[in-house]
Each structure stands twice: as structure tokens, then as C-alpha cells.
Amino acid sequence: MRVNIVHPGAGELRYEIRSIVKFAKQLQSTGVGITWENIGDPVAKGEEVPQWIRDIVSRKVQDSSSFGYSPTKGLDEAREYLARARSQETGNELLAENIIFFNGLGDAIGKVYTWLNPIARVLGPNPAYPTHSSIEGAHGRSEHLTYELDPDNGWLPDMEDIRNKVKYNPNIAALLLINPDNPTGVVYPREILEEFVAIAEEFDLFLIADEIYAHLSYAAEPFTAIASVAHEVPIIVMRGLSKEVPWPGSRCGWLEFYNVHKDKAFETYVESIEEAKMTEVCSTTLPQAALPDILSDERYQPHLAARREKYKKRAGQLREAFKDNEAIKVIEPKGAFYAALELKDLKTRDVQAANPEAQELLDDILKTVPTEAHDKRFCYQLLAATGICVVPLSSGFNSSTQGFRMTLLEEDDHVFEQTLHRIAEFTAKNS
């Protein structure tokens, strides 16, 4: 091309969670049965959406207005419901006008980073969720800036690391926290959130809180929303329906803006996100129409409680399965439906695949993986040998800790126990 058409940040766009699927599909064609542990889709893993939720959606489909455009920011009734509910939940007033709906949080995340000043950077967690890290890195035309989540301290953030990175990098404009976290499953205690707010106050930053798993926390202490400890710090909170209902196919997420008028630059930035949304007209109408009826139904809280108990049980099974395994360190998750397992004493080893064709595929793919990327090699070897598809932390989650993420979504107790047993057996044989 006579003009370089490639965005300077294009090399930062990676999504290993789905990239590994291509290799898994190739293995599948050789007769290897795949156990999908890479994608956080409860429905794909067999969870049945309750009939009463389906009935609500069915009723909304019968209303012709659900087929039309919604207002750019979203349906008034949905935004007003959320404003009331969230204000009551956090004790921090949220106005309906400060809520904008998007076609899933991926859409929202893109807008948040794209409309930042090009020199403004967001410091996020490591391990990092790739939608955040990839888009922020592309925005900054370099690697995503990160602070450490410490596996030796339950994956809690190193607050001194955060403070130093903010202090010595004047381009950092915001801090990102994912709570409950994906991929680690850590839930931040209130005092950690207060430290985030204190750093933001000291250095004149705003906060971005991805709380899409907020109602799937099963930690001992109640979940604390960042808005409840915000003081006057400007905050963007990200929430959605996909993981909670669950309804991933709804592509329905929203942003909540707190303390908008406390800072003129932040107010202008929020307006730019709204203007950018106007170029798309609106987000999908049907899930917005169903949202108030679903979330306010008396059956909804028991529905969430049952799901939380299921994931808590799975987390306990995970802990027990690997408690004596010297190659795998489990930091028991407390929220969401993932676990990040640290791999210890990793070395490059030859592993026998499930069949000769799978071996050829494995040998070919490993030629493209650096020898020092031990966890990525481990994940491809595990996949070729057992059919279990997990995601490496280093390449999948921009992580300095080597390991892998798996889900807690398997509906069948026996299948889940067998999956854990097969991973343990594989590591024992190849460590």
C-alpha cells in the first residue's frame, strides 16, 4: 500500500482465549475429544437459563417496540431502574443520565480506551483480562501498563507497586481494577478498594472498575462496590447481563459514571464517549427491555445465590484436587467462575499426543512457541495429550506469572472431577 494502513498499536491486539480454539479444532478432526475450559460461557457449558427468565424475554418479544431502536444511551426505564438499584446498593447517587448501554462490555471497553487522549495511559492488573490489556495497549501504541497481582498473597494487588508506577509515570491517568477478577477469581476487600481511591485522590486520577461479576462473589465478606467508597474520585463502572443472568448472547453491557462533574476534563471525556455512541445510533433493545423485569423479580436473588454456591463448591473441589500437587499451585478463587493456577518448576519437555496425527499438529505448533513460554507450551501439550483446552496466563492474560486459567462452569460433577484428575495426572507424568 502507498500509505501504511496498519495501526501502530495493532501488534498489541491478542486474544489467546479464542486463538487456542483453532488448534483444538484441528485436534478434534483427528479424533481427540475436547473439554472446553477456555471460554467463560455458562450456557455453552450446559447451564440452563431458568424458564421464568425465558418467559420474561418471550413477553418482551411480543412487544413490537423491542424490535426498534432504543435511545442512544439506552431505554429510559432500564436506566432509571439501574440508577435506583445502584444508588441503593452503593449509597452513592447514580443518575440515569450517567448510564450508557453498549453492545456488550467489549464495545464499552473499546470506547473507554479509544476516546482517551493518546498520551493518557491506564494502569491495569497483571494477569490482565485481554480485552482490556489489548485495547489499552493498542491505544497507547505499546505494551499494556500493569501492576502485579501477587499469587503468594491470594492474587491481591501490590499497592506499593501501583503507587510507585503512578508516581514515576506521569502519563498514567487512570487505574483499572477488575473485581471480582478475571482470570484469578480474587475479590478485593474493602480496604484494598479504599487504597485505590486514596492513590487516585493523591495523584488526581480516575478509576475504571470492571464489576461484571459483582453479583457472583462468594467471598466470606460481602462484596464492596467501588462506588461505595469513591468519595469524590471520578469513576467508570462496567456492568452487564452476560455473566450474571447468564445471557452472553444478549451483548448487553453498560457504563456507570460517578462524580462526573467533580472534574471538567473527566466530564468532557464522558461526553466524548456519549458522542461516540451516537454514531452507532443505539445498542440492542430487547435485553434492555427485559432487564428491569428480570433483575427485580423475586426469584432472581435465589437464582444468583444458587449459582454462587455452585462455583464455591467447584473452587473447593479444585483446591482439594491439587493440594498435594507440587507442579500446580492453586489460589482458591472467591468470585466469578475462573481459577488461575500457577505452574511451578516448568521446563520444556517432550509430551506424547493422543494419536500420531495429533502429534504432528503438536510438533508443528510448538515450533512457533518460544521455548521460554513454558506455560503456553504446557497448555498446547495438555490439549494434544488429553483434549483439555485451558488458556496460558503469560500469552493469554499478559501475565508475568506462568500458569493457566480454567473455568468452574462444568455442570456435571463427575466430568469436572475427571477433568481435574486428568490435569493432575498429566502434570505428574510430565513434571
C-alpha positions as a printed Julia matrix, in Angstrom:
431×3 Matrix{Float64}:
   0.0     0.0    0.0
   1.29    3.5   -0.76
   0.3     4.53   2.79
   0.97    2.39   5.84
  -2.54    1.33   6.79
  -1.58   -0.66   9.91
  -2.4     1.0   13.24
   0.76    1.44  15.35
  -0.89   -0.49  18.17
  -2.13   -3.39  16.05
   0.53   -5.72  17.44
  -0.97   -5.37  20.92
  -4.32   -6.9   19.9
  -4.22  -10.52  21.11
  -6.95  -12.84  22.34
  -5.42  -16.2   23.23
  -8.7   -17.32  24.85
 -10.11  -17.86  21.38
  -6.85  -18.28  19.46
  -6.23  -21.68  21.04
  -9.59  -22.85  19.65
  -8.15  -23.14  16.13
  -5.61  -25.7   17.33
  -8.27  -27.51  19.37
 -10.49  -27.79  16.28
  -7.59  -29.29  14.33
  -7.07  -31.85  17.08
 -10.77  -32.59  17.11
 -10.59  -33.54  13.43
  -8.03  -36.23  14.34
 -10.43  -37.82  16.82
  -9.31  -36.06  20.01
 -12.32  -35.25  22.23
 -12.11  -31.67  23.52
 -13.05  -30.49  27.0
 -13.59  -26.75  26.57
 -12.21  -24.84  29.55
 -11.16  -21.71  27.67
 -14.35  -19.66  27.34
 -16.44  -18.2   30.17
 -19.82  -19.03  28.63
 -22.11  -20.73  31.19
 -24.69  -21.56  28.52
 -22.14  -23.3   26.28
 -21.08  -25.37  29.3
 -24.64  -26.59  29.81
 -26.24  -24.2   32.3
 -29.96  -23.94  31.72
 -31.37  -20.42  31.85
 -34.42  -20.6   34.17
 -37.78  -20.82  32.43
 -39.11  -17.75  34.22
 -36.32  -15.64  32.68
 -37.13  -17.07  29.25
 -40.79  -16.23  29.84
 -39.94  -12.59  30.58
 -37.89  -12.35  27.39
 -40.68  -14.04  25.42
 -43.2   -11.48  26.65
 -40.9    -8.64  25.65
 -40.52  -10.13  22.16
 -44.27   -9.83  21.74
 -43.97   -6.05  22.16
 -43.19   -4.56  18.74
 -41.15   -1.78  20.36
 -38.46   -4.32  21.28
 -37.67   -4.61  17.56
 -36.98   -0.89  17.19
 -34.17    1.48  18.07
 -33.66    2.44  21.68
 -32.46    5.92  22.67
 -28.7     6.28  22.2
 -27.92    5.99  25.91
 -30.44    3.19  26.36
 -34.08    2.69  27.28
 -35.23    5.19  29.9
 -36.93    2.51  32.01
 -33.77    0.35  32.09
 -31.52    3.25  33.02
 -33.93    4.56  35.64
 -34.22    1.09  37.2
 -30.42    0.7   37.35
 -29.97    4.21  38.76
 -32.36    3.43  41.64
 -30.94   -0.02  42.3
 -27.29    1.0   42.17
 -27.81    4.14  44.27
 -29.42    1.99  46.95
 -26.7    -0.66  46.68
 -23.74    1.71  46.97
 -25.08    4.69  48.89
 -23.64    6.86  46.11
 -26.25    8.57  43.96
 -26.21    7.43  40.35
 -28.24    9.45  37.87
 -29.98    7.73  34.96
 -28.37   10.25  32.62
 -24.96    8.9   33.72
 -25.64    5.39  32.41
 -24.94    4.36  28.81
 -25.74    0.97  27.29
 -23.38   -0.78  24.88
 -23.39   -3.94  22.79
 -21.56   -5.89  25.46
 -18.69   -4.71  27.6
 -16.25   -5.34  24.76
 -17.93   -2.46  22.93
 -17.83   -0.31  26.06
 -14.17   -1.1   26.77
 -13.25   -0.11  23.23
 -14.92    3.28  23.64
 -13.33    3.93  27.04
  -9.78    3.48  25.76
 -10.26    4.83  22.24
 -11.52    8.21  23.44
  -8.75    8.8   25.93
  -6.1    11.31  24.94
  -3.43    9.25  23.09
  -0.8    10.06  25.72
  -3.05    9.09  28.66
  -2.45    5.56  29.92
  -4.42    3.21  32.15
  -2.56    1.05  34.67
  -4.23   -2.36  34.92
  -3.75   -5.71  36.67
  -1.27   -8.45  35.76
  -2.58  -11.08  35.0
  -4.79   -8.93  32.77
  -8.06   -9.62  31.01
  -7.09   -9.49  27.3
  -9.93   -7.25  26.12
  -8.68   -4.55  28.48
  -4.96   -5.12  28.01
  -5.07   -5.47  24.22
  -7.2    -2.4   23.57
  -5.34   -0.27  26.13
  -2.01   -1.37  24.64
  -3.23   -0.6   21.13
  -4.44    2.8   22.33
  -1.06    3.52  23.9
   0.83    2.04  20.92
   2.92   -0.07  23.27
   2.57   -2.83  25.83
  -0.25   -2.51  28.34
   0.98   -0.96  31.6
   0.4    -3.28  34.56
   0.62   -3.65  38.29
   1.26   -7.01  39.93
  -1.34   -9.34  41.38
   0.61  -11.46  43.86
  -0.08  -15.23  43.77
   1.66  -15.55  47.15
  -0.87  -13.12  48.64
  -4.08  -14.6   47.26
  -3.7   -12.65  43.97
  -4.25   -9.36  45.8
  -2.66   -6.31  44.16
   0.7    -4.99  45.28
  -0.39   -1.47  46.3
   3.17   -0.22  46.71
   3.89   -1.35  43.13
   0.84    0.63  41.98
   1.87    3.75  43.9
   5.43    3.68  42.51
   4.31    3.16  38.93
   1.85    6.03  39.19
   4.4     8.27  40.9
   7.08    7.76  38.27
   4.9     7.66  35.15
   3.07   10.98  34.75
   1.15    9.68  31.72
  -0.9     7.32  33.88
  -4.34    8.91  34.06
  -6.4     6.06  35.48
  -6.27    2.79  37.4
  -8.21   -0.28  36.24
  -9.46   -2.89  38.68
 -11.48   -5.99  37.81
 -13.49   -7.07  40.81
 -14.21   -9.98  41.11
 -11.22  -10.59  38.92
 -10.9   -12.49  35.68
  -8.72  -14.61  35.41
  -7.78  -15.05  39.08
 -11.16  -15.08  40.87
  -9.83  -12.76  43.6
 -12.36  -10.46  45.28
 -10.88   -7.23  46.62
 -11.6    -6.48  50.29
 -12.88   -3.03  51.19
  -9.52   -1.82  52.49
  -7.83   -2.53  49.14
 -10.52   -0.55  47.31
 -10.0     2.33  49.75
  -6.29    2.28  48.88
  -7.14    2.53  45.16
  -9.3     5.55  45.94
  -6.55    7.11  48.08
  -3.98    6.76  45.28
  -6.44    8.24  42.79
  -7.05   11.19  45.12
  -3.34   11.76  45.73
  -2.33   11.73  42.06
  -5.52   13.19  40.53
  -6.53   10.04  38.63
  -9.86    8.48  37.74
 -10.78    4.84  38.32
 -12.2     2.2   35.97
 -13.89   -0.72  37.74
 -14.98   -3.74  35.72
 -17.61   -5.24  38.03
 -19.38   -7.55  35.61
 -19.03  -10.41  38.14
 -20.13   -8.3   41.14
 -23.13  -10.49  41.96
 -21.1   -13.69  41.57
 -18.84  -13.11  44.59
 -18.81  -15.95  47.11
 -16.1   -14.49  49.35
 -16.62  -14.67  53.11
 -17.1   -10.91  53.41
 -19.79   -9.11  51.38
 -18.79   -7.68  48.01
 -17.88   -3.98  48.13
 -18.69   -1.89  45.07
 -16.07    0.74  44.26
 -18.77    3.42  44.08
 -19.5     2.9   47.78
 -16.01    4.07  48.76
 -15.4     6.55  45.93
 -15.5     9.85  47.87
 -15.18   12.47  45.09
 -12.99   10.44  42.73
 -14.41   10.2   39.18
 -15.2     6.57  38.4
 -16.36    4.5   35.44
 -18.06    1.26  36.48
 -18.65   -1.52  33.94
 -21.5    -3.99  34.39
 -23.62   -6.28  32.21
 -26.03   -9.18  31.81
 -23.84  -11.72  30.05
 -22.27  -13.48  33.04
 -24.91  -12.79  35.64
 -28.23  -13.86  34.09
 -26.43  -15.57  32.24
 -27.13  -14.15  28.79
 -23.83  -13.77  26.91
 -25.63  -13.63  23.57
 -27.55  -10.54  24.66
 -24.41   -8.41  24.18
 -25.79   -6.08  26.82
 -23.39   -4.12  28.99
 -23.41   -0.61  30.36
 -21.16    2.06  31.84
 -21.99    3.95  35.02
 -20.28    7.31  35.58
 -19.85    8.64  39.11
 -18.69   12.09  40.24
 -18.82   13.29  36.64
 -18.92   17.0   37.5
 -16.06   16.87  40.01
 -13.51   17.31  37.22
 -14.02   19.27  33.98
 -11.65   17.1   31.93
 -13.42   13.94  33.09
 -16.81   15.49  32.28
 -15.64   16.32  28.74
 -14.21   12.81  28.36
 -17.55   11.24  29.36
 -19.32   13.48  26.84
 -16.94   12.23  24.12
 -17.86    8.61  24.92
 -21.53    9.53  24.64
 -20.96   11.31  21.33
 -19.06    8.29  20.01
 -22.01    6.09  20.95
 -24.34    8.36  18.96
 -22.52    7.42  15.74
 -23.83    3.86  16.28
 -27.4     5.09  16.97
 -28.03    2.69  19.88
 -27.44   -0.71  21.44
 -29.62   -3.82  21.24
 -33.11   -3.06  22.52
 -34.53   -6.44  23.65
 -32.19   -7.15  26.61
 -32.62   -3.58  27.87
 -36.39   -4.04  27.76
 -36.17   -7.29  29.73
 -33.59   -6.1   32.26
 -35.84   -4.4   34.86
 -38.3    -7.31  34.97
 -35.52   -9.91  35.3
 -33.42   -8.14  37.91
 -36.39   -7.09  40.06
 -38.12  -10.49  40.04
 -38.32  -12.13  43.5
 -36.78  -15.28  42.01
 -33.64  -13.52  40.82
 -31.68  -13.3   44.08
 -32.22  -17.01  44.92
 -31.14  -17.78  41.35
 -27.87  -15.87  41.9
 -27.34  -17.46  45.32
 -27.6   -20.96  43.83
 -25.08  -20.09  41.14
 -22.66  -18.66  43.72
 -22.9   -21.85  45.78
 -22.14  -23.94  42.71
 -18.98  -22.0   41.91
 -17.91  -22.03  45.55
 -18.24  -25.82  45.52
 -16.18  -26.05  42.32
 -13.48  -23.85  43.86
 -13.29  -26.24  46.83
 -13.01  -29.24  44.51
 -10.19  -27.5   42.69
  -8.34  -26.84  45.93
  -8.66  -30.46  47.03
  -7.64  -31.89  43.65
  -4.28  -30.09  43.62
  -3.46  -29.7   47.32
  -0.64  -32.27  47.12
   0.46  -31.45  43.57
   3.93  -29.91  43.59
   3.68  -28.75  39.97
   0.45  -26.73  40.37
  -0.32  -24.06  42.92
  -3.99  -23.28  43.46
  -5.0   -19.89  44.82
  -8.64  -20.62  45.61
 -10.97  -18.21  43.78
 -13.57  -16.23  45.73
 -15.66  -14.83  42.88
 -16.58  -15.15  39.2
 -16.18  -18.61  37.67
 -12.49  -18.9   36.87
  -9.32  -20.07  38.56
  -5.76  -19.07  37.71
  -3.37  -21.9   38.57
   0.33  -21.19  38.88
   2.69  -23.72  37.29
   5.83  -24.39  39.33
   9.28  -25.53  38.16
   8.32  -25.52  34.48
  10.69  -26.94  31.92
  10.4   -27.75  28.22
   9.57  -31.44  27.87
   8.58  -33.81  25.11
   4.98  -34.95  25.51
   3.2   -37.72  23.66
  -0.03  -36.58  21.98
  -3.22  -38.62  21.86
  -2.55  -40.05  18.38
   0.05  -39.75  15.57
  -1.88  -37.06  13.68
  -2.26  -35.03  16.85
   1.47  -35.46  17.45
   2.25  -33.94  14.06
  -0.01  -30.98  14.81
   1.61  -30.53  18.23
   5.12  -30.67  16.83
   4.21  -28.05  14.22
   2.57  -25.65  16.65
   5.4   -25.9   19.18
   7.84  -24.69  16.52
   6.05  -21.35  16.7
   6.11  -21.12  20.52
   9.27  -19.76  22.18
  10.97  -22.29  24.44
  10.81  -19.84  27.36
   7.0   -19.64  27.05
   6.72  -22.7   29.27
   3.07  -22.27  30.23
   1.96  -21.81  26.64
   3.85  -24.96  25.62
   2.28  -26.74  28.6
  -1.24  -25.75  27.51
  -0.73  -26.93  23.93
   0.8   -30.18  25.17
  -2.03  -30.73  27.66
  -4.53  -30.12  24.87
  -2.86  -32.52  22.42
  -2.44  -35.25  25.04
  -5.75  -35.02  26.93
  -8.07  -32.77  24.9
  -8.41  -30.33  27.82
  -8.41  -26.76  26.49
  -7.16  -24.2   29.03
  -5.52  -20.81  28.46
  -1.9   -19.92  29.3
  -1.54  -16.98  31.66
   1.55  -15.46  30.04
   0.24  -15.05  26.5
  -3.48  -15.2   27.29
  -3.52  -12.73  30.16
  -0.36  -10.63  29.75
   0.93  -12.28  32.91
   4.37  -12.33  34.48
   3.24  -15.39  36.46
   3.29  -18.59  34.41
   0.26  -20.82  34.69
  -3.15  -21.33  33.15
  -6.78  -20.34  33.58
  -9.65  -22.78  33.64
 -13.34  -22.3   34.39
 -15.62  -23.53  37.18
 -18.56  -23.84  34.78
 -18.8   -27.58  34.22
 -22.33  -28.66  35.17
 -21.56  -32.36  35.63
 -19.79  -33.19  38.92
 -18.22  -36.35  37.51
 -16.92  -34.61  34.39
 -15.39  -31.81  36.47
 -13.69  -34.23  38.85
 -12.36  -36.23  35.89
 -11.02  -33.08  34.23
  -9.13  -32.15  37.4
  -7.84  -35.72  37.75
  -6.6   -35.78  34.16
  -4.77  -32.46  34.57
  -3.16  -33.71  37.8
  -2.19  -37.0   36.15
  -0.71  -35.17  33.16
   1.41  -32.88  35.33
   2.59  -35.77  37.5
   3.67  -37.68  34.41
   5.38  -34.71  32.76
   6.92  -32.78  35.65
